[in-house]
């Protein structure tokens, strides 16, 4: 079953990702799903171990920047239950 989500990215990254997806004959949605499937496979300890790290570097201009929002355990729990609705 497919579910819809909303993501925000830098416009240049989106354009390059769309171009890459087009060159691979897949939609941007399926490319994103593939990347998430790779990330959640459980084989990687951190972002740098992902085989997509070089692809991120290719589509990003300059050094890739990983933005992580610090959050408390309580806020993570609240977000989890909010998203389950």
KOLLODO-612840 format. One line per field, with one value per atom (N, C-alpha, C): residue in three letters; x, y, z; atom name; residue number from 1. Coordinates in steps of 0.2 Angstrom, whole numbers, plus 5000, padded with zeros to 4 digits. Layout:
N
aa: (ala/...);
c1: (X/...);
c2: (Y/...);
c3: (Z/...);
at: (CA/...);
i: (NUM/...);
This chain:
85
aa: (unk/unk/unk/unk/unk/unk/unk/unk/unk/unk/unk/unk/unk/unk/unk/unk/unk/unk/unk/unk/unk/unk/unk/unk/unk/unk/unk/unk/unk/unk/unk/unk/unk/unk/unk/unk/unk/unk/unk/unk/unk/unk/unk/unk/unk/unk/unk/unk/unk/unk/unk/unk/unk/unk/unk/unk/unk/unk/unk/unk/unk/unk/unk/unk/unk/unk/unk/unk/unk/unk/unk/unk/unk/unk/unk/unk/unk/unk/unk/unk/unk/unk/unk/unk/unk/unk/unk/unk/unk/unk/unk/unk/unk/unk/unk/unk/unk/unk/unk/unk/unk/unk/unk/unk/unk/unk/unk/unk/unk/unk/unk/unk/unk/unk/unk/unk/unk/unk/unk/unk/unk/unk/unk/unk/unk/unk/unk/unk/unk/unk/unk/unk/unk/unk/unk/unk/unk/unk/unk/unk/unk/unk/unk/unk/unk/unk/unk/unk/unk/unk/unk/unk/unk/unk/unk/unk/unk/unk/unk/unk/unk/unk/unk/unk/unk/unk/unk/unk/unk/unk/unk/unk/unk/unk/unk/unk/unk/unk/unk/unk/unk/unk/unk/unk/unk/unk/unk/unk/unk/unk/unk/unk/unk/unk/unk/unk/unk/unk/unk/unk/unk/unk/unk/unk/unk/unk/unk/unk/unk/unk/unk/unk/unk/unk/unk/unk/unk/unk/unk/unk/unk/unk/unk/unk/unk/unk/unk/unk/unk/unk/unk/unk/unk/unk/unk/unk/unk/unk/unk/unk/unk/unk/unk/unk/unk/unk/unk/unk/unk/unk/unk/unk/unk/unk/unk);
c1: (5004/5000/5004/5003/5007/5004/5008/5006/5010/5006/5009/5013/5018/5022/5024/5025/5027/5034/5039/5046/5048/5053/5055/5063/5065/5072/5074/5080/5083/5081/5078/5076/5081/5087/5092/5093/5093/5093/5088/5082/5076/5076/5079/5080/5085/5090/5095/5093/5089/5086/5081/5077/5072/5076/5081/5085/5088/5091/5094/5089/5083/5078/5076/5075/5073/5078/5085/5090/5090/5087/5086/5079/5075/5069/5064/5065/5060/5058/5052/5049/5053/5053/5056/5053/5047/5044/5047/5048/5051/5058/5062/5069/5069/5065/5065/5064/5059/5057/5063/5066/5072/5077/5079/5084/5082/5075/5073/5073/5072/5073/5080/5085/5092/5094/5091/5093/5090/5084/5081/5082/5087/5088/5092/5094/5098/5105/5108/5115/5120/5117/5122/5121/5127/5128/5127/5129/5128/5127/5126/5125/5130/5137/5142/5143/5141/5141/5136/5131/5127/5130/5128/5131/5128/5123/5121/5125/5129/5133/5137/5139/5142/5137/5131/5126/5124/5123/5121/5127/5133/5138/5138/5136/5135/5130/5124/5118/5119/5122/5123/5129/5128/5133/5137/5144/5147/5147/5149/5149/5142/5140/5133/5132/5127/5125/5119/5120/5115/5112/5106/5103/5099/5100/5097/5094/5087/5084/5085/5088/5088/5081/5079/5073/5073/5069/5068/5065/5066/5062/5055/5052/5045/5042/5046/5044/5044/5049/5049/5043/5041/5035/5029/5028/5022/5022/5027/5027/5025/5028/5026/5019/5016/5009/5004/5007/5003/5003/5008/5009/5005/5004/5000/4992/4990/4983/4981);
c2: (4994/5000/5006/5011/5017/5022/5026/5032/5038/5043/5050/5053/5057/5061/5067/5072/5079/5080/5081/5083/5089/5093/5099/5098/5100/5100/5106/5108/5113/5112/5117/5117/5114/5116/5113/5106/5103/5096/5092/5095/5092/5092/5097/5097/5092/5091/5086/5079/5078/5072/5069/5074/5073/5071/5074/5073/5066/5064/5058/5052/5053/5048/5047/5052/5052/5048/5049/5045/5038/5036/5029/5026/5030/5028/5026/5030/5029/5036/5035/5042/5044/5050/5053/5049/5048/5044/5038/5034/5027/5027/5033/5033/5035/5039/5041/5034/5031/5024/5020/5019/5015/5017/5023/5026/5025/5026/5024/5017/5012/5005/5003/5006/5005/5007/5013/5016/5012/5009/5005/4998/4996/4989/4986/4990/4988/4986/4987/4985/4991/4997/5003/5006/5008/5010/5018/5021/5029/5031/5037/5039/5039/5039/5039/5032/5027/5020/5018/5022/5021/5021/5017/5017/5023/5027/5032/5039/5038/5044/5047/5043/5046/5050/5047/5050/5056/5057/5063/5068/5066/5071/5073/5068/5070/5075/5074/5079/5085/5085/5091/5096/5102/5106/5108/5106/5107/5101/5102/5096/5095/5088/5086/5088/5091/5093/5089/5085/5082/5086/5087/5091/5087/5087/5083/5087/5086/5090/5087/5090/5087/5087/5082/5081/5077/5078/5074/5068/5063/5057/5058/5062/5064/5067/5071/5074/5069/5064/5059/5054/5053/5049/5052/5058/5062/5062/5063/5063/5057/5051/5045/5043/5045/5044/5048/5054/5059/5057/5054/5051/5045/5041/5035/5036/5042/5043/5043);
c3: (5000/5000/5000/4996/4995/5000/5003/5007/5005/5006/5003/5009/5008/5013/5009/5013/5011/5014/5009/5011/5008/5011/5009/5007/5001/4999/4996/4996/4992/4984/4981/4974/4969/4970/4966/4966/4973/4974/4971/4971/4968/4961/4958/4950/4948/4952/4950/4952/4957/4959/4953/4951/4946/4939/4938/4932/4932/4938/4939/4939/4942/4942/4934/4931/4924/4920/4921/4918/4919/4925/4927/4926/4922/4920/4926/4932/4937/4939/4943/4946/4952/4953/4959/4965/4966/4971/4972/4967/4967/4969/4966/4968/4976/4978/4985/4989/4987/4991/4991/4985/4985/4990/4990/4995/5002/5004/5010/5012/5007/5008/5009/5006/5007/5014/5016/5023/5028/5028/5033/5033/5028/5028/5034/5038/5044/5043/5037/5036/5037/5039/5040/5047/5049/5056/5056/5050/5050/5043/5042/5035/5030/5033/5028/5025/5029/5026/5020/5019/5014/5007/5003/4996/4992/4995/4991/4993/4998/5000/4994/4989/4983/4979/4978/4974/4977/4984/4987/4986/4986/4984/4977/4972/4965/4964/4967/4966/4970/4975/4980/4977/4978/4976/4982/4982/4988/4993/4999/5004/5006/5006/5009/5016/5018/5024/5027/5032/5035/5041/5041/5046/5051/5057/5062/5067/5068/5073/5080/5085/5091/5094/5097/5100/5106/5111/5117/5116/5120/5119/5119/5124/5124/5118/5114/5108/5103/5103/5098/5099/5105/5106/5104/5105/5103/5096/5092/5085/5082/5085/5083/5083/5089/5090/5086/5085/5080/5073/5071/5064/5063/5068/5068/5066/5068/5067/5059);
at: (N/CA/C/N/CA/C/N/CA/C/N/CA/C/N/CA/C/N/CA/C/N/CA/C/N/CA/C/N/CA/C/N/CA/C/N/CA/C/N/CA/C/N/CA/C/N/CA/C/N/CA/C/N/CA/C/N/CA/C/N/CA/C/N/CA/C/N/CA/C/N/CA/C/N/CA/C/N/CA/C/N/CA/C/N/CA/C/N/CA/C/N/CA/C/N/CA/C/N/CA/C/N/CA/C/N/CA/C/N/CA/C/N/CA/C/N/CA/C/N/CA/C/N/CA/C/N/CA/C/N/CA/C/N/CA/C/N/CA/C/N/CA/C/N/CA/C/N/CA/C/N/CA/C/N/CA/C/N/CA/C/N/CA/C/N/CA/C/N/CA/C/N/CA/C/N/CA/C/N/CA/C/N/CA/C/N/CA/C/N/CA/C/N/CA/C/N/CA/C/N/CA/C/N/CA/C/N/CA/C/N/CA/C/N/CA/C/N/CA/C/N/CA/C/N/CA/C/N/CA/C/N/CA/C/N/CA/C/N/CA/C/N/CA/C/N/CA/C/N/CA/C/N/CA/C/N/CA/C/N/CA/C/N/CA/C/N/CA/C/N/CA/C/N/CA/C/N/CA/C/N/CA/C/N/CA/C/N/CA/C/N/CA/C/N/CA/C);
i: (1/1/1/2/2/2/3/3/3/4/4/4/5/5/5/6/6/6/7/7/7/8/8/8/9/9/9/10/10/10/11/11/11/12/12/12/13/13/13/14/14/14/15/15/15/16/16/16/17/17/17/18/18/18/19/19/19/20/20/20/21/21/21/22/22/22/23/23/23/24/24/24/25/25/25/26/26/26/27/27/27/28/28/28/29/29/29/30/30/30/31/31/31/32/32/32/33/33/33/34/34/34/35/35/35/36/36/36/37/37/37/38/38/38/39/39/39/40/40/40/41/41/41/42/42/42/43/43/43/44/44/44/45/45/45/46/46/46/47/47/47/48/48/48/49/49/49/50/50/50/51/51/51/52/52/52/53/53/53/54/54/54/55/55/55/56/56/56/57/57/57/58/58/58/59/59/59/60/60/60/61/61/61/62/62/62/63/63/63/64/64/64/65/65/65/66/66/66/67/67/67/68/68/68/69/69/69/70/70/70/71/71/71/72/72/72/73/73/73/74/74/74/75/75/75/76/76/76/77/77/77/78/78/78/79/79/79/80/80/80/81/81/81/82/82/82/83/83/83/84/84/84/85/85/85);
